[in-house]
Amino acid sequence: MARQVLVDEELSQMSTEEDLEKVEEKAAWRERYIVPLVFVGFIIIRALDRIFLYRVQKSMADYTAILMSIYWPPMVQVMCFFVSLGYVFNKRRSDKSFGLSWFSPFSERASTQGAVPQKWIAQFALYDQINAIVSAPPSPFIPLVLQTPLNNLVVLFTALIAYFYLKTRFKMVHYAGICIILCSCLVGVLVELQGPAPIICKGLHEAEAALANPATAATVSQETRWLVANATDDCTTGLPPYKDADGKIIYISFGTLATMYCLYIFAIVPSAFSNCYKQKKLKQVNLDVMWSFFWSGMWQVIWGFLLYPLSWVPWPTPTGYNSAGPSTLGQDLRDSWTCFMGRNPKPSVTTCDAEPAWMWLMMYLLFNVFFNLFFLWLIKRLSGTWASIGSILCGNLCGIFSQFELFAGKSAAKLTFEQWMALVLSSIAMWVYNIKEEVDVNGNSVYGEKEKGDHRYDTFGVMGVDPDEDEYASDDEPTAQDHTNF
């Protein structure tokens, strides 16, 4: 009898050890492949996210500020709520104490050090909303294939801010990767600025003039006339001409186009700072990604309304100048809704009936909510600069998708050889950058996350220049509230 009990205990122990090995193997597999899996999903979702937003902005070219301030934040937050609700229910399956109190702005589950100051999350959203509203006016002016290399500048800005603000230190391969990215940006933009050889444009213009003669046009097929007309429209030197949602070219002065490009680049700076700030706070107290994702969305709704007066600046529009102001707010909201539903609200607006903006916005919101979630996860797991580098592949895939009307609509345009080379260069940059890890001032990797928080990101922590001012050691702050807000 005693022997049988001993045998049973040995079998039970063997079973427990086997179960433990299986759990450890599963955890090791997840640890090894979770980043690649999330990253693949991230680049596909982000690429389609950009495509669908571009289609909406082309249709609502006269109402992009309302779109990005009034429509987008609350609509995407509704989708965010349902995703977060699914997260809570899934957590509750293994922890019955996990409930709807998780949604509280003062939830103790916000981080491993308890409740988090809402000032942190408000700043998460503020920089993103500034980027959204400042980039809204120039977006319709810039072809999607050029938005891709311009967006790559976020890597340079993020790396600069990370160097001074987070005290991140980069290796030579990181600088090489960033330089290759800048080269890819130049390759993609310069081909558009150079345009065809002058003799080609001269010949096309003379051919178009000849076809304007009824006697000559009668002897030429309609297809030939169409080909000459389209080739002549595209035969420009300098910044590419603006195309509306129907693919028709609307000529805009060089000064206006140049202003729009400069404004678009300026809008990238707050986005770069946002990446670094998120890295600091997500790692500092092991902030819950889903909770911060939900509450940053709530704050973005607030910031969208508060920053909407920026839309009253008289910037250029594809059909003239922005005439919106406080006195026209009610009419602008009504007109934007008419446009959103696919009808032109007035004769001067001709883009709204090109395609239903509401349908493409719904598609965009679906992808946008998961893109932002994956982006936060990658920032926390790796770094803000790495996530910016990773976004390059999103842009590359977006550029490829933008060639097809199925995704980009009638404004789709084929990539030139130079633009393909720009995409190849930026992809190589991703490879070069990942040869070595980013480190802090002490030579330690900044990748990964710590259960009790990564306190080198404290203002007076090991990466700071001053000692702790309070009675606690940097890694022994009793709650998240005790850390500095900025």
Secondary structure as GFF3:
##gff-version 3
##sequence-region A 1 486
A	DSSP	alpha_helix	2	59	.	.	.	ID=ss1
A	DSSP	three_ten_helix	61	63	.	.	.	ID=ss2
A	DSSP	alpha_helix	64	66	.	.	.	ID=ss3
A	DSSP	pi_helix	67	71	.	.	.	ID=ss4
A	DSSP	alpha_helix	72	92	.	.	.	ID=ss5
A	DSSP	three_ten_helix	100	103	.	.	.	ID=ss6
A	DSSP	three_ten_helix	108	110	.	.	.	ID=ss7
A	DSSP	alpha_helix	118	135	.	.	.	ID=ss8
A	DSSP	three_ten_helix	139	141	.	.	.	ID=ss9
A	DSSP	alpha_helix	144	151	.	.	.	ID=ss10
A	DSSP	alpha_helix	153	161	.	.	.	ID=ss11
A	DSSP	pi_helix	162	166	.	.	.	ID=ss12
A	DSSP	alpha_helix	172	194	.	.	.	ID=ss13
A	DSSP	alpha_helix	198	211	.	.	.	ID=ss14
A	DSSP	alpha_helix	214	217	.	.	.	ID=ss15
A	DSSP	alpha_helix	222	234	.	.	.	ID=ss16
A	DSSP	beta_strand	242	243	.	.	.	ID=ss17
A	DSSP	beta_strand	249	250	.	.	.	ID=ss18
A	DSSP	alpha_helix	254	266	.	.	.	ID=ss19
A	DSSP	alpha_helix	268	284	.	.	.	ID=ss20
A	DSSP	alpha_helix	289	306	.	.	.	ID=ss21
A	DSSP	three_ten_helix	308	312	.	.	.	ID=ss22
A	DSSP	beta_strand	316	317	.	.	.	ID=ss23
A	DSSP	beta_strand	320	321	.	.	.	ID=ss24
A	DSSP	three_ten_helix	326	328	.	.	.	ID=ss25
A	DSSP	alpha_helix	329	340	.	.	.	ID=ss26
A	DSSP	three_ten_helix	352	354	.	.	.	ID=ss27
A	DSSP	alpha_helix	357	381	.	.	.	ID=ss28
A	DSSP	alpha_helix	384	401	.	.	.	ID=ss29
A	DSSP	alpha_helix	405	408	.	.	.	ID=ss30
A	DSSP	three_ten_helix	409	411	.	.	.	ID=ss31
A	DSSP	alpha_helix	417	433	.	.	.	ID=ss32
A	DSSP	three_ten_helix	455	457	.	.	.	ID=ss33
A	DSSP	three_ten_helix	474	476	.	.	.	ID=ss34
A	DSSP	three_ten_helix	480	482	.	.	.	ID=ss35
###
